[in-house]
Amino acid sequence: MTSLLEKLPPVRGRYVAQADLKKHVWFRVGGLAEVLFKPKDEEDLCSFLKEKPSSVPVTILGVGSNVLIRDGGIPGVTIKLGSAFSSIKFHENFLEVGASALDRTVALTAANHGLGGFSFLAGIPGTIGGAIKMNAGAYGHEMRDTLISCTVVTSQGLIEERSLEELGFDYRKSALPEADIVINATLKGYPEKSSLLHEQIATIMQEREISQPIRSRTGGSTFKNPPGKKAWELIDAAGCRGYRIGDAMVSEKHCNFFINTGNATAEDLETLGTYVQKQVSLQSGIPLEWEIKRLGIKADIKKGLNGHA
């Protein structure tokens, strides 16, 4: 049987077959990537997308801070952008930021240069590319408040610009096609005292430390806040604080965070999410929508595909 690697075009970056994805996500759960691809640069990424067989699915993975990878793994090619896509450049009141730059790094770097408008990013674990994809936000600000435009690579390997209007931002989502890979963005800030900005960031980090289980194996906010409501309050009112399925647990500290307390599986965490959704719906009549992105296939589905079910 021909392996997927044999079907893929040559690249200057790196392919890894059957790559363990647990170490790439904060939950530390999940299966294997059939192939993990780390492109050397923008040209390498474009070339790969142009030349790969159209039947090969592609999945984009950032730092895995708000992601649950299912136990059956991710078929096809999983792309992870590295340091070549993490540059941060300044032009007066504007930032040119690579998609793999960490949100917190952008906030701190902007503060060092006396550029305001980015402190909220210190409260968002993840990368700029992921933040744009989902219009991430915290502490009263969202990506749409600072974004001017972004550059993407399409599924055909073409480089295109997307304006703020084209991105169609809404609460925790954008109109970007799933296949578009954000590679950099232009952000706008304003002059501010560096000392004040560092104080803002320190306050945000302290509040996160107090209110969220950030030192646990977690995936960040599990569900989106329904209109006019807070997901954690609904979960708490439904009696789910501290509820466990195996080693998957609703955080005692913040009910909208799930924790892998030991050897939880992705199935445990997803089942816990389904349970919480049901309990909240029964108690309040309000549906909760996943904010965590679930990727890949379930283990039982994989067995079926391989003929072992």
N, C-alpha and C positions, 0 to 999 in steps of 0.2 A: 504494500500500500504506500502510495506517495505521501510523504509528510508535507505539512503546510509549509515548512521552511523551504522545501524544494520548489514550491510554486511562487515564492516571493522574489521580487527583483533585488539585485545587489544594492547595498547601501554603504555609506561611509560611517554610519552610526553602528549600533549594536542590536542584534537579535538575540533573544534568550528564549529557548523553547521550554515549555512546561515550567514557567516561572512562578514561584510561590508568591502570591500577592498579599499574604497575611502581613508581611513586614512593610507593605506599602500603604496600609490603611490603619487608622487610629484604633479601630475596634480589635485589630489583630485576629480577624476571622476571615474565612473565605477560601475558595479553591484556587486553582492554577490558571494562569493565562496560557492559552494554547501557544501563543508567541507574544513576548513583550518586546516592543521596539522603542529604542531611545535614539531619536534622530540626532545627528551631529550638529545640524544647523537648519535654517529655514529652507535652503536649497535641497537638502537631503530629504526633508519632510515632503516637499512638493514633488520631488522626483518619485518617491515611494508611492504617493497617492495616485500619480499619473500612471504608473507602470504596474501596480498590483492588479491581480485579477479582480474583476468587478464583483465576483461572487464572495470574496473574502470580506467579512464584516470587520469594522473598525470601531474600537471603543477608546475614549479619551479618559485618562486618569491623572488627576493632579496629585496632591499630597494625601488624599484619602481622608480628609478631616470630616467630611459630611457624606460619607459613602459607606454602603454596606454591600460587600461582594458576596454573592451567594456561594454555597458550598460546592456547587458543580463547576465553578470557575467561569471564565469568560472565553467563549469560542472566538476564533479568528485572531486578529492582531490588536493588542492593547498598546496604545501609544502613550508614553510618558515623556513630557518635555523636560529637559535638563537645564544646566547652567547657561547654555547658549541662548536661552530664551528668558533670562532673568535680569537683564540689564535695566538700570534706572538712570535716565538722563534728564537734565533740567534745561528748560528754555524759558527764561523769565518766569512767568507764573504758571508754566505748563510742565507736566511730567510726561516723558515717553517711557512707558513701563513694559517690560517683557512679561508674557503671560505666566511664566513660572515663578516670577518674583513673589515672595510671601507677602501677604497683606500687611502683617506687622512690620516687616522690613521696610515696606513703602512708607508706612506711617512714621517710623523712626527716622528714615533718611530724609523725608520731607521736613520733619521737625528740625533736624540738624541744619538744614538749609533755610530755615525760617519761612517755610511755605505751609500755610494753613489749609484746612479743609479735608485733611486726611487722617486725623487722629482716630476717628471711628473705626478705621481699618485695623487698629490694634486689638479691637474686640472681636475680629472675625478670623478664626483659624482657617487657613487655606491659601490659595494663590489668586492673583488678579484675574487670570483666565476663568477660573471657577466662579469668582465673585461676579464677573460680568455675565456669565451664562445664566446665573440665577438671580441677578440683581440683589446680591447679598447686602444686608444692612445690619446696623447695630447702633444703639444709643441715639436714635432719632435721625439717622442719616442712612442713605442707600447709595449704591453705585451710580444711579442715574443723576444724583446730585452733583457729581464731580466729573463724570465721563463726557468727553467731547465726541470721540469716535474710537473704533477699534479696527484692527487689521485681522482678517481671518484667512485661513487656507480652506478652500472648499473640498468636497469629496473628490473632485476631479484634479486637485492639485493646483488650482488657480488662486492667486493672491488677490483679495478684494477688500475694499474699505466698507465699513458699516457705520453710518452716522447714528447719532443718538436717536433720532426719529425712527430710523430703520430698525433699531433694536427692539422697539415696542415694549419697553420695560413696564412691568406691572409688579404687584407684590410677589416677591421671590420667584420671578420668572421673566424670561425675555422671549422675543420672537425669533431668536437665532435658530436656524435649523440644527438639529441634533448633530449632523455630520460636519458642520462648520467648526474648525479648530481655531480658537483665538490665539494669536501669536504675539500681539502687542496692543497697547492702547495709549491714547492721548487723554490725559486728565488735567483738569484746570483747578488751581488753587488760588490763594491770595496771600500777600505778605503778612507775616505775623511774627511776634517775638518767639525765638526758639525756646526760651525758658518756659514761656506759657504753654507752648505746644507739648513740651516734655512733661509738664505738670498734668495736662489733659490725658496724655497717654498713661502716665503713672496711675491716675485716678481710675481710668478704665480697667487697667490690668488688676488693680486692687479689688475693684468691684467684681470682676470675673472670678478672682480667686475666692472671694467670700461667698458668692452666690452660685457658682457652677462647679461641677466635679471635674475640673480641667486636668487634674493629675491622674485621672482614671482612664481606663481604656474605653473611650466613649466616641460617639459620632456627632457630637454637637446637638443642636435642636432637632428633635425627631419629627415633630409635626409643625406645620405652619399655624400661625395664630389665625383662628377664624375671625371674620369681620367683627370688630368691637369686643373681642374676647381675647383672653390669654390661654394658650393651650395648657400650660402647666396648672393653672387654676382649675380648668375643667377636669384634667387628669386627677388632680388631688381630690376634688369634690366627688369623683367617681370611685374613690377609695383605692386607687392604684399605686399610691406612693409606697415604694419598697417592694412591690409585687415582683415575684420571681418566676421564671420558667428555666429550670436548670441553673446555669451560671449567668443567665441574662436577667438583669434586674432594672426596674425603674428606680432611678436615683432618689435616695432619701433627701438629698440636698436640693435638687431641682428636678421636678417631676417630668419635665419635657426632655430630659436626658436619660438615655439608656446606658447601662454599664455592662461590660464583660468582666465579671468578677473573678474569672478563672479560666475555665475551658469551654466557654459558651460557643455554640456554632452560629452561623448566620441564620440557620433555620430557627434556632431558639429565639434570636433577637427579632426576626420577622414575625414569628408566632406571637411573641410578646406584644409587638406593635398591633397586630390584628386583635388581640385580646383587649388592649387598651382602647382601641377605636370602638369596639363593641360596647365596652362598659361606659364610655363617655356618651355614646349615642343613646344607650338605655337610660342614663341618668339625666342627660340634658337635652337630648334630641338633636345635638349638634354633631355633624360629621367632622372628623379630623382628617386632614390630607397630609400625606407624608412630605416632609421637607428633605429628609435624608434620601439620597439617590441610591436606589437598589440596582445593582449591575449583575449581569451573568445569569446563569441558570441554576435551578435547584438540583440537588444531588440526585433525587429520584428521577428527575427528567433526564439528566445525563445518563443514568443507567439505562433508561428506556431507549435513548438514542444509540447507545452502544450495544443494544441487544441483550442486556443482562437483567432486565426487569422481570 
